[in-house]
Each structure stands twice: as structure tokens, then as C-alpha cells.
């Protein structure tokens, strides 16, 4: 969400592509929803740590265990 906020305000993306204040707000709210319950760790970390997320979502990792 913070990155989206920076794009909108510091990068002037909203002016460049011509979106309204309501569209900017929608963009920020959708980025907030995306970030909820996000573990904050990348895929490589998940696989290397054998996390439950790697077991669930990484097909290669699961196939190598079986």
C-alpha cells in the first residue's frame, strides 16, 4: 500500500494517467486489501524455510517431496 501511495503522490502517476480522486482512493483501498494477512516474505524464503505457504502454493516444491 505504501508503494502505491508513493506512486500516486511522489511519482505523479495520477496526473500522468488522468485518474480521479475516487479512482486513487480505490487504488489505495485495493492495495490495502491485497496486503492484509500478507506474511511479508518472498517466495525464495518460503521455499527455503519449508513453510506451510511453500507446501501449499509451490508445485515444484511439492513434486520434489513426493
DRENTORKOL-3810 file (N, C-alpha, C; in nm, 4 decimals):
REM DRENTORKOL-3810
@n.u->0.0830; n.v->-0.1185; n.w->0.0000; ca.u->0.0000; ca.v->0.0000; ca.w->0.0000; c.u->0.0875; c.v->0.1250; c.w->0.0000
@n.u->0.1958; n.v->0.1189; n.w->0.0768; ca.u->0.2853; ca.v->0.2343; ca.w->0.0826; c.u->0.3452; c.v->0.2642; c.w->-0.0548
@n.u->0.3830; n.v->0.1618; n.w->-0.1268; ca.u->0.4388; ca.v->0.1811; ca.w->-0.2610; c.u->0.3364; c.v->0.2448; c.w->-0.3538
@n.u->0.2126; n.v->0.1991; n.w->-0.3455; ca.u->0.1064; ca.v->0.2572; ca.w->-0.4282; c.u->0.0849; c.v->0.4038; c.w->-0.3929
@n.u->0.0916; n.v->0.4353; n.w->-0.2655; ca.u->0.0774; ca.v->0.5743; ca.w->-0.2217; c.u->0.1895; c.v->0.6609; c.w->-0.2791
@n.u->0.3108; n.v->0.6092; n.w->-0.2765; ca.u->0.4245; ca.v->0.6842; ca.w->-0.3315; c.u->0.4085; c.v->0.7037; c.w->-0.4813
@n.u->0.3652; n.v->0.5996; n.w->-0.5520; ca.u->0.3424; ca.v->0.6127; ca.w->-0.6959; c.u->0.2414; c.v->0.7235; c.w->-0.7249
@n.u->0.1347; n.v->0.7253; n.w->-0.6484; ca.u->0.0295; ca.v->0.8240; ca.w->-0.6726; c.u->0.0750; c.v->0.9662; c.w->-0.6407
@n.u->0.1461; n.v->0.9834; n.w->-0.5290; ca.u->0.1777; ca.v->1.1179; ca.w->-0.4832; c.u->0.3147; c.v->1.1698; c.w->-0.5246
@n.u->0.4165; n.v->1.0914; n.w->-0.5077; ca.u->0.5518; ca.v->1.1369; ca.w->-0.5411; c.u->0.5821; c.v->1.1165; c.w->-0.6896
@n.u->0.5261; n.v->1.0106; n.w->-0.7477; ca.u->0.5517; ca.v->0.9820; ca.w->-0.8881; c.u->0.4553; c.v->1.0512; c.w->-0.9820
@n.u->0.3548; n.v->1.1177; n.w->-0.9271; ca.u->0.2533; ca.v->1.1890; ca.w->-1.0052; c.u->0.1846; c.v->1.0999; c.w->-1.1083
@n.u->0.1701; n.v->0.9740; n.w->-1.0756; ca.u->0.1053; ca.v->0.8807; ca.w->-1.1668; c.u->-0.0393; c.v->0.9214; c.w->-1.1918
@n.u->-0.1067; n.v->0.9686; n.w->-1.0874; ca.u->-0.2476; ca.v->1.0059; ca.w->-1.1045; c.u->-0.2634; c.v->1.1172; c.w->-1.2086
@n.u->-0.1692; n.v->1.2093; n.w->-1.2135; ca.u->-0.1755; ca.v->1.3168; ca.w->-1.3138; c.u->-0.1369; c.v->1.2656; c.w->-1.4529
@n.u->-0.0386; n.v->1.1775; n.w->-1.4573; ca.u->0.0090; ca.v->1.1272; ca.w->-1.5859; c.u->-0.0967; c.v->1.0442; c.w->-1.6589
@n.u->-0.1695; n.v->0.9619; n.w->-1.5840; ca.u->-0.2690; ca.v->0.8768; ca.w->-1.6499; c.u->-0.4104; c.v->0.9312; c.w->-1.6348
@n.u->-0.4240; n.v->1.0408; n.w->-1.5624; ca.u->-0.5517; ca.v->1.1102; ca.w->-1.5540; c.u->-0.6607; c.v->1.0370; c.w->-1.4774
@n.u->-0.6297; n.v->0.9940; n.w->-1.3547; ca.u->-0.7327; ca.v->0.9291; ca.w->-1.2744; c.u->-0.7863; c.v->1.0259; c.w->-1.1698
@n.u->-0.9106; n.v->1.0057; n.w->-1.1328; ca.u->-0.9768; ca.v->1.0947; ca.w->-1.0378; c.u->-0.9361; c.v->1.0611; c.w->-0.8941
@n.u->-0.9788; n.v->1.1457; n.w->-0.8020; ca.u->-0.9518; ca.v->1.1226; ca.w->-0.6606; c.u->-1.0192; c.v->0.9935; c.w->-0.6139
@n.u->-1.1394; n.v->0.9665; n.w->-0.6633; ca.u->-1.2098; ca.v->0.8434; ca.w->-0.6268; c.u->-1.1346; c.v->0.7207; c.w->-0.6774
@n.u->-1.0810; n.v->0.7275; n.w->-0.7976; ca.u->-1.0026; ca.v->0.6157; ca.w->-0.8517; c.u->-0.8732; c.v->0.5968; c.w->-0.7733
@n.u->-0.8118; n.v->0.7060; n.w->-0.7312; ca.u->-0.6911; ca.v->0.6973; ca.w->-0.6478; c.u->-0.7227; c.v->0.6308; c.w->-0.5149
@n.u->-0.8350; n.v->0.6681; n.w->-0.4552; ca.u->-0.8771; ca.v->0.6074; ca.w->-0.3290; c.u->-0.9052; c.v->0.4585; c.w->-0.3489
@n.u->-0.9703; n.v->0.4243; n.w->-0.4578; ca.u->-0.9988; ca.v->0.2834; ca.w->-0.4880; c.u->-0.8693; c.v->0.2038; c.w->-0.5035
@n.u->-0.7718; n.v->0.2641; n.w->-0.5673; ca.u->-0.6406; ca.v->0.2017; ca.w->-0.5848; c.u->-0.5753; c.v->0.1746; c.w->-0.4492
@n.u->-0.5811; n.v->0.2719; n.w->-0.3599; ca.u->-0.5210; ca.v->0.2556; ca.w->-0.2277; c.u->-0.5959; c.v->0.1511; c.w->-0.1442
@n.u->-0.7274; n.v->0.1510; n.w->-0.1515; ca.u->-0.8050; ca.v->0.0527; ca.w->-0.0763; c.u->-0.7786; c.v->-0.0881; c.w->-0.1283
@n.u->-0.7708; n.v->-0.1031; n.w->-0.2593; ca.u->-0.7428; ca.v->-0.2361; ca.w->-0.3150; c.u->-0.6026; c.v->-0.2832; c.w->-0.2780
@n.u->-0.5059; n.v->-0.1920; n.w->-0.2713; ca.u->-0.3708; ca.v->-0.2318; ca.w->-0.2296; c.u->-0.3690; c.v->-0.2699; c.w->-0.0817
@n.u->-0.4503; n.v->-0.2045; n.w->-0.0004; ca.u->-0.4624; ca.v->-0.2411; ca.w->0.1403; c.u->-0.5209; c.v->-0.3811; c.w->0.1539
@n.u->-0.6253; n.v->-0.4106; n.w->0.0773; ca.u->-0.6868; ca.v->-0.5435; ca.w->0.0823; c.u->-0.5873; c.v->-0.6516; c.w->0.0394
@n.u->-0.5054; n.v->-0.6198; n.w->-0.0592; ca.u->-0.4038; ca.v->-0.7151; ca.w->-0.1053; c.u->-0.3032; c.v->-0.7445; c.w->0.0056
@n.u->-0.2687; n.v->-0.6433; n.w->0.0846; ca.u->-0.1658; ca.v->-0.6581; ca.w->0.1875; c.u->-0.2147; c.v->-0.7256; c.w->0.3156
@n.u->-0.3453; n.v->-0.7350; n.w->0.3368; ca.u->-0.3953; ca.v->-0.7960; ca.w->0.4601; c.u->-0.3520; c.v->-0.9415; c.w->0.4694
@n.u->-0.3056; n.v->-0.9798; n.w->0.5861; ca.u->-0.2580; ca.v->-1.1164; ca.w->0.6142; c.u->-0.1430; c.v->-1.1606; c.w->0.5248
@n.u->-0.0725; n.v->-1.0659; n.w->0.4648; ca.u->0.0438; ca.v->-1.0991; ca.w->0.3822; c.u->0.1608; c.v->-1.1269; c.w->0.4759
@n.u->0.2320; n.v->-1.2386; n.w->0.4582; ca.u->0.3401; ca.v->-1.2712; ca.w->0.5512; c.u->0.4613; c.v->-1.1791; c.w->0.5403
@n.u->0.4747; n.v->-1.1044; n.w->0.4313; ca.u->0.5869; ca.v->-1.0117; ca.w->0.4175; c.u->0.7188; c.v->-1.0777; c.w->0.3829
@n.u->0.7148; n.v->-1.1993; n.w->0.3347; ca.u->0.8353; ca.v->-1.2723; ca.w->0.2977; c.u->0.8226; c.v->-1.3174; c.w->0.1527
@n.u->0.9361; n.v->-1.3206; n.w->0.0817; ca.u->0.9289; ca.v->-1.3564; ca.w->-0.0606; c.u->0.9234; c.v->-1.5075; c.w->-0.0815
@n.u->0.9009; n.v->-1.5476; n.w->-0.2052; ca.u->0.8849; ca.v->-1.6896; ca.w->-0.2380; c.u->1.0094; c.v->-1.7711; c.w->-0.2052
@n.u->1.1269; n.v->-1.7168; n.w->-0.2343; ca.u->1.2503; ca.v->-1.7911; ca.w->-0.2080; c.u->1.2637; c.v->-1.8222; c.w->-0.0590
@n.u->1.2316; n.v->-1.7270; n.w->0.0254; ca.u->1.2376; ca.v->-1.7504; ca.w->0.1695; c.u->1.1385; c.v->-1.8594; c.w->0.2092
@n.u->1.0162; n.v->-1.8534; n.w->0.1556; ca.u->0.9141; ca.v->-1.9520; ca.w->0.1892; c.u->0.9605; c.v->-2.0937; c.w->0.1537
@n.u->1.0167; n.v->-2.1098; n.w->0.0358; ca.u->1.0629; ca.v->-2.2421; ca.w->-0.0082; c.u->1.1807; c.v->-2.2890; c.w->0.0763
@n.u->1.2784; n.v->-2.2016; n.w->0.0995; ca.u->1.3977; ca.v->-2.2404; ca.w->0.1762; c.u->1.3663; c.v->-2.2733; c.w->0.3213
@n.u->1.2633; n.v->-2.2105; n.w->0.3763; ca.u->1.2284; ca.v->-2.2364; ca.w->0.5158; c.u->1.1264; c.v->-2.3494; c.w->0.5307
@n.u->1.0860; n.v->-2.4076; n.w->0.4177; ca.u->0.9875; ca.v->-2.5162; ca.w->0.4174; c.u->0.8577; c.v->-2.4762; c.w->0.4875
@n.u->0.8154; n.v->-2.3550; n.w->0.4614; ca.u->0.6961; ca.v->-2.3028; ca.w->0.5278; c.u->0.5689; c.v->-2.3684; c.w->0.4747
@n.u->0.4605; n.v->-2.3511; n.w->0.5490; ca.u->0.3314; ca.v->-2.4070; ca.w->0.5064; c.u->0.2846; c.v->-2.3437; c.w->0.3760
@n.u->0.3233; n.v->-2.2165; n.w->0.3522; ca.u->0.2860; ca.v->-2.1494; ca.w->0.2272; c.u->0.3576; c.v->-2.2138; c.w->0.1081
@n.u->0.4830; n.v->-2.2509; n.w->0.1265; ca.u->0.5567; ca.v->-2.3174; ca.w->0.0186; c.u->0.4952; c.v->-2.4535; c.w->-0.0112
@n.u->0.4584; n.v->-2.5247; n.w->0.0932; ca.u->0.3963; ca.v->-2.6558; ca.w->0.0727; c.u->0.2639; c.v->-2.6441; c.w->-0.0011
@n.u->0.1898; n.v->-2.5398; n.w->0.0273; ca.u->0.0578; ca.v->-2.5243; ca.w->-0.0326; c.u->0.0647; c.v->-2.4712; c.w->-0.1755
@n.u->0.1499; n.v->-2.3711; n.w->-0.2018; ca.u->0.1416; ca.v->-2.2970; ca.w->-0.3267; c.u->0.2517; c.v->-2.3244; c.w->-0.4281
@n.u->0.3580; n.v->-2.3894; n.w->-0.3913; ca.u->0.4685; ca.v->-2.4098; ca.w->-0.4835; c.u->0.4648; c.v->-2.5531; c.w->-0.5380
@n.u->0.4152; n.v->-2.5694; n.w->-0.6595; ca.u->0.4022; ca.v->-2.7011; ca.w->-0.7209; c.u->0.5335; c.v->-2.7738; c.w->-0.7355
@n.u->0.6416; n.v->-2.7036; n.w->-0.7692; ca.u->0.7725; ca.v->-2.7667; ca.w->-0.7854; c.u->0.8192; c.v->-2.8257; c.w->-0.6537
@n.u->0.8020; n.v->-2.7488; n.w->-0.5476; ca.u->0.8475; ca.v->-2.7935; ca.w->-0.4161; c.u->0.7709; c.v->-2.9191; c.w->-0.3722
@n.u->0.6418; n.v->-2.9185; n.w->-0.3941; ca.u->0.5594; ca.v->-3.0326; ca.w->-0.3555; c.u->0.5976; c.v->-3.1555; c.w->-0.4366
@n.u->0.6206; n.v->-3.1389; n.w->-0.5662; ca.u->0.6570; ca.v->-3.2514; ca.w->-0.6509; c.u->0.7917; c.v->-3.3107; c.w->-0.6116
@n.u->0.8844; n.v->-3.2285; n.w->-0.5631; ca.u->1.0153; ca.v->-3.2783; ca.w->-0.5237; c.u->1.0090; c.v->-3.3587; c.w->-0.3943
@n.u->0.9121; n.v->-3.3310; n.w->-0.3083; ca.u->0.8996; ca.v->-3.4041; ca.w->-0.1834; c.u->0.8413; c.v->-3.5423; c.w->-0.2092
@n.u->0.7436; n.v->-3.5502; n.w->-0.2985; ca.u->0.6777; ca.v->-3.6787; ca.w->-0.3249; c.u->0.7683; c.v->-3.7676; c.w->-0.3958
END
